[in-house]
Amino acid sequence: MLLYGLIGLSLVLVGIVGLQFTYMFYLERLHVERKKYLSQLEKKCIGLTEKLDAADRRIAEQRELIEQVYPEMAATDEVWAEVIEDR
């Protein structure tokens, strides 16, 4: 009778080990997928950073142009308040 109990216990332990291995492979796959997703996010972040830098340069160029054309308007930020009030 003890032999049957030990066989049953060993089968239960084998089942638990199989479940743990399955879960371990699942976690490994999740880890790989998250690394891919993180890599994609990093690439997208680099692209967006480049676009932001280009937009900042364009804004700086436009400000310089405004300062050259309208030097009295470039000195103050109150112009926007006047534009908003006129509308």
C-alpha positions as CSV (number, residue, x, y, z in Angstrom):
1,M,0.0,0.0,0.0
2,L,2.9,2.3,0.8
3,L,4.2,1.6,-2.7
4,Y,1.0,2.9,-4.3
5,G,1.1,6.0,-2.2
6,L,4.7,6.7,-3.2
7,I,3.8,6.2,-6.9
8,G,0.9,8.6,-6.6
9,L,3.0,11.1,-4.8
10,S,5.7,10.9,-7.5
11,L,3.1,11.4,-10.2
12,V,1.7,14.4,-8.4
13,L,5.2,15.9,-8.1
14,V,5.9,15.2,-11.8
15,G,2.6,17.0,-12.7
16,I,3.7,20.0,-10.5
17,V,7.1,20.1,-12.1
18,G,5.4,20.0,-15.6
19,L,3.2,22.9,-14.6
20,Q,6.1,24.9,-13.3
21,F,8.1,24.3,-16.6
22,T,5.0,25.4,-18.6
23,Y,4.7,28.5,-16.5
24,M,8.4,29.2,-16.8
25,F,8.3,28.9,-20.6
26,Y,5.3,31.2,-20.6
27,L,7.1,33.8,-18.6
28,E,10.1,33.6,-20.9
29,R,7.9,34.2,-23.9
30,L,6.4,37.2,-22.2
31,H,9.9,38.5,-21.4
32,V,10.9,38.2,-25.0
33,E,7.7,39.9,-26.2
34,R,8.2,42.8,-23.8
35,K,11.8,43.2,-24.9
36,K,10.6,43.5,-28.5
37,Y,7.9,46.0,-27.5
38,L,10.4,48.0,-25.5
39,S,12.7,48.1,-28.5
40,Q,9.9,49.3,-30.7
41,L,9.1,52.0,-28.2
42,E,12.7,53.1,-28.0
43,K,12.9,53.4,-31.8
44,K,9.6,55.4,-31.8
45,C,10.9,57.7,-29.0
46,I,14.1,58.4,-31.0
47,G,12.0,59.3,-34.1
48,L,9.7,61.6,-32.1
49,T,12.7,63.2,-30.4
50,E,14.2,64.0,-33.8
51,K,10.8,65.5,-34.9
52,L,10.6,67.6,-31.8
53,D,14.2,68.9,-32.3
54,A,13.3,69.8,-35.9
55,A,10.1,71.6,-34.7
56,D,12.2,73.5,-32.1
57,R,14.7,74.6,-34.7
58,R,11.8,75.7,-37.0
59,I,10.2,77.7,-34.2
60,A,13.6,79.3,-33.4
61,E,14.0,80.2,-37.1
62,Q,10.5,81.7,-37.2
63,R,11.1,83.7,-34.0
64,E,14.3,85.1,-35.5
65,L,12.4,86.1,-38.7
66,I,9.7,87.8,-36.6
67,E,12.4,89.6,-34.6
68,Q,13.9,90.9,-37.8
69,V,10.6,92.0,-39.4
70,Y,8.9,93.3,-36.3
71,P,11.5,94.1,-33.7
72,E,9.0,96.0,-31.5
73,M,6.7,92.9,-31.3
74,A,9.4,90.4,-30.5
75,A,10.4,92.1,-27.3
76,T,7.1,91.5,-25.5
77,D,4.7,88.6,-25.1
78,E,1.7,90.9,-24.6
79,V,1.0,90.8,-28.3
80,W,-0.8,87.5,-27.9
81,A,-3.1,88.9,-25.2
82,E,-4.0,91.7,-27.6
83,V,-4.7,89.2,-30.4
84,I,-6.9,87.2,-28.1
85,E,-8.8,90.2,-26.9
86,D,-9.5,91.4,-30.5
87,R,-11.2,88.1,-31.3
